[in-house]
């Protein structure tokens, strides 16, 4: 018999990922927002509408998540020069604008 979900959703993140910052605080690469669902750019470049964004990448050296469209622009936007693609992606994902994820970890 199926169990009710009670509004609980399990999102798997790397154990070394930083804790989610407060809404409005600087992004720290926790990955929670992108692991919950892709942003509009993520939907467009990966064709995934639900679940974790396929472009979400774990950076073991930095111990944080990063957008693959930023770190590997040639993989996701091969028709654009890498520098231009990186700048556009940073703007499209509102990098450096502060955390806008209202989802909170348990």
C-alpha positions as CSV (number, residue, x, y, z in Angstrom):
1,X,0.0,0.0,0.0
2,X,1.5,3.4,-1.0
3,X,2.5,5.7,1.9
4,X,1.4,9.3,1.9
5,X,4.4,11.7,1.3
6,X,3.3,14.4,3.9
7,X,5.0,17.0,1.7
8,X,8.4,15.5,2.4
9,X,10.8,15.2,-0.5
10,X,14.3,13.6,-0.4
11,X,17.0,15.4,-2.3
12,X,20.4,13.7,-2.3
13,X,23.5,16.0,-2.0
14,X,27.2,15.3,-1.5
15,X,28.1,14.9,2.2
16,X,30.7,17.6,1.8
17,X,28.3,20.2,0.4
18,X,28.0,23.4,2.4
19,X,24.7,24.0,4.2
20,X,22.1,26.1,2.4
21,X,22.5,29.8,3.0
22,X,19.6,32.0,4.1
23,X,17.5,33.4,1.3
24,X,19.2,36.5,0.0
25,X,22.6,35.5,1.3
26,X,25.5,34.9,-1.2
27,X,25.4,31.5,-3.0
28,X,27.8,29.1,-1.4
29,X,27.4,26.2,-3.9
30,X,25.2,24.0,-1.6
31,X,23.4,22.7,-4.8
32,X,20.0,22.4,-3.1
33,X,18.2,24.6,-5.6
34,X,19.6,22.8,-8.7
35,X,19.2,19.4,-7.1
36,X,15.5,20.1,-6.4
37,X,14.7,21.2,-10.0
38,X,16.4,22.8,-13.0
39,X,16.2,26.5,-13.6
40,X,14.8,27.7,-16.9
41,X,18.3,27.6,-18.5
42,X,18.8,24.1,-17.2
43,X,15.5,23.0,-18.7
44,X,16.5,24.4,-22.0
45,X,20.0,23.0,-22.2
46,X,19.3,19.5,-20.7
47,X,15.6,19.0,-21.7
48,X,14.9,17.9,-18.1
49,X,11.9,19.5,-16.4
50,X,11.8,17.6,-13.1
51,X,14.3,16.3,-10.6
52,X,17.9,17.4,-10.3
53,X,19.4,19.5,-13.1
54,X,21.6,17.3,-15.3
55,X,24.1,20.2,-15.6
56,X,24.7,20.3,-11.8
57,X,28.3,19.3,-11.2
58,X,30.1,18.5,-7.9
59,X,33.6,20.2,-7.6
60,X,35.6,18.0,-5.3
61,X,38.5,20.4,-5.0
62,X,36.2,23.4,-4.1
63,X,33.8,21.2,-2.0
64,X,30.8,22.8,-3.7
65,X,28.3,22.4,-6.5
66,X,28.7,24.4,-9.7
67,X,26.6,24.8,-12.9
68,X,28.1,22.8,-15.7
69,X,27.0,25.4,-18.2
70,X,29.5,27.8,-16.4
71,X,32.3,25.3,-15.9
72,X,31.9,23.4,-19.2
73,X,30.2,25.8,-21.5
74,X,31.4,24.0,-24.6
75,X,29.5,20.9,-23.5
76,X,26.2,22.7,-23.1
77,X,26.4,25.6,-25.4
78,X,28.9,24.4,-28.1
79,X,27.9,27.0,-30.7
80,X,29.0,29.9,-28.6
81,X,32.6,30.9,-27.8
82,X,33.4,29.6,-24.2
83,X,34.0,33.0,-22.7
84,X,30.8,34.5,-24.0
85,X,28.8,31.4,-23.1
86,X,30.2,31.6,-19.5
87,X,29.3,35.3,-19.1
88,X,25.8,34.7,-20.5
89,X,25.1,31.7,-18.3
90,X,26.2,33.6,-15.2
91,X,23.7,36.3,-16.1
92,X,20.9,33.9,-17.0
93,X,21.2,32.0,-13.7
94,X,21.5,35.3,-11.8
95,X,24.9,34.3,-10.3
96,X,26.0,36.6,-7.5
97,X,22.4,37.8,-6.9
98,X,22.0,35.8,-3.7
99,X,20.2,32.6,-2.7
100,X,16.6,32.6,-4.0
101,X,15.8,29.0,-3.0
102,X,12.9,28.9,-0.7
103,X,13.1,25.2,-0.2
104,X,14.7,24.4,3.2
105,X,16.6,21.3,4.3
106,X,15.2,19.2,7.1
